[in-house]
C-alpha cells in the first residue's frame, strides 16, 4: 500500500524525543515539573522543540511501531495538530485480513485505505487530514466532545477546508455511517 511522503528538509535534524527507554519515567516527570521537558504523547521533549506533526508522529510510533499500522482517527488528528493532547486510547487502522497484536487500550480498526488517504510522515503512516476528518465523522458510537473538538481543530488550523470535507462526505453515497457523517458535519460547522 503506497503512501505519499511528507517530511522536512533533510538538512534539519529529526526531532529528539526522550522515552522511558532513555530515563526512568519518574525522572522524566520530575523534569516536566521543573520545566525542562514537556510531554509529547507518551514521550517527552525539550520545551524548545516545536510541536510539529513529525514530532508527534515519532511519539506515536514509539509505542506503535508496526509499519502495517496507520495512525488514524483522534490519533491522526493529534499528530496533525488539531488537538493539544493525544487521545486516551491510541487509534490505528490496518488493512482487512492483516493480523497484529496490540495492547488492550489501542483502538484497532480494520479498514481499506486508498493510497491517497495515507501519507508517510518521517516513516510513520498517518491518514491525511481530510481522511482523518471523514473517519471522525463516520466513527461508530456517540459523537463526543473529543471527536467534535478534533474535527473542529482540523478545520480551525486549516488542515481541512470545509468545502472539501463537504464534497467528500457527499461523495460517500450510501456506505455505512454516511448520513451520520453528514449530520455530524452540520453540527460541527453550525
Secondary structure as the mmCIF struct_conf table of DSSP 4:
data_model
#
loop_
_struct_conf.conf_type_id
_struct_conf.id
_struct_conf.beg_label_comp_id
_struct_conf.beg_label_asym_id
_struct_conf.beg_label_seq_id
_struct_conf.end_label_comp_id
_struct_conf.end_label_asym_id
_struct_conf.end_label_seq_id
STRN STRN1 UNK A 4 UNK A 6
TURN_TY1_P TURN_TY1_P1 UNK A 10 UNK A 11
BEND BEND1 UNK A 12 UNK A 12
HELX_LH_PP_P HELX_LH_PP_P1 UNK A 13 UNK A 16
STRN STRN2 UNK A 18 UNK A 18
TURN_TY1_P TURN_TY1_P2 UNK A 20 UNK A 22
BEND BEND2 UNK A 23 UNK A 23
HELX_RH_AL_P HELX_RH_AL_P1 UNK A 25 UNK A 33
TURN_TY1_P TURN_TY1_P3 UNK A 34 UNK A 35
BEND BEND3 UNK A 36 UNK A 36
STRN STRN3 UNK A 38 UNK A 40
TURN_TY1_P TURN_TY1_P4 UNK A 41 UNK A 42
STRN STRN4 UNK A 43 UNK A 45
TURN_TY1_P TURN_TY1_P5 UNK A 47 UNK A 48
BEND BEND4 UNK A 49 UNK A 49
HELX_RH_AL_P HELX_RH_AL_P2 UNK A 53 UNK A 63
TURN_TY1_P TURN_TY1_P6 UNK A 67 UNK A 68
STRN STRN5 UNK A 70 UNK A 71
HELX_RH_AL_P HELX_RH_AL_P3 UNK A 73 UNK A 79
TURN_TY1_P TURN_TY1_P7 UNK A 80 UNK A 81
BEND BEND5 UNK A 82 UNK A 85
BEND BEND6 UNK A 88 UNK A 89
STRN STRN6 UNK A 90 UNK A 94
TURN_TY1_P TURN_TY1_P8 UNK A 96 UNK A 97
TURN_TY1_P TURN_TY1_P9 UNK A 104 UNK A 105
STRN STRN7 UNK A 106 UNK A 110
HELX_RH_3T_P HELX_RH_3T_P1 UNK A 115 UNK A 117
STRN STRN8 UNK A 118 UNK A 121
TURN_TY1_P TURN_TY1_P10 UNK A 122 UNK A 123
STRN STRN9 UNK A 124 UNK A 127
HELX_RH_AL_P HELX_RH_AL_P4 UNK A 129 UNK A 138
BEND BEND7 UNK A 140 UNK A 141
HELX_RH_AL_P HELX_RH_AL_P5 UNK A 145 UNK A 156
TURN_TY1_P TURN_TY1_P11 UNK A 157 UNK A 158
BEND BEND8 UNK A 159 UNK A 160
HELX_RH_AL_P HELX_RH_AL_P6 UNK A 162 UNK A 170
TURN_TY1_P TURN_TY1_P12 UNK A 171 UNK A 174
BEND BEND9 UNK A 175 UNK A 175
TURN_TY1_P TURN_TY1_P13 UNK A 176 UNK A 177
HELX_RH_AL_P HELX_RH_AL_P7 UNK A 178 UNK A 189
#
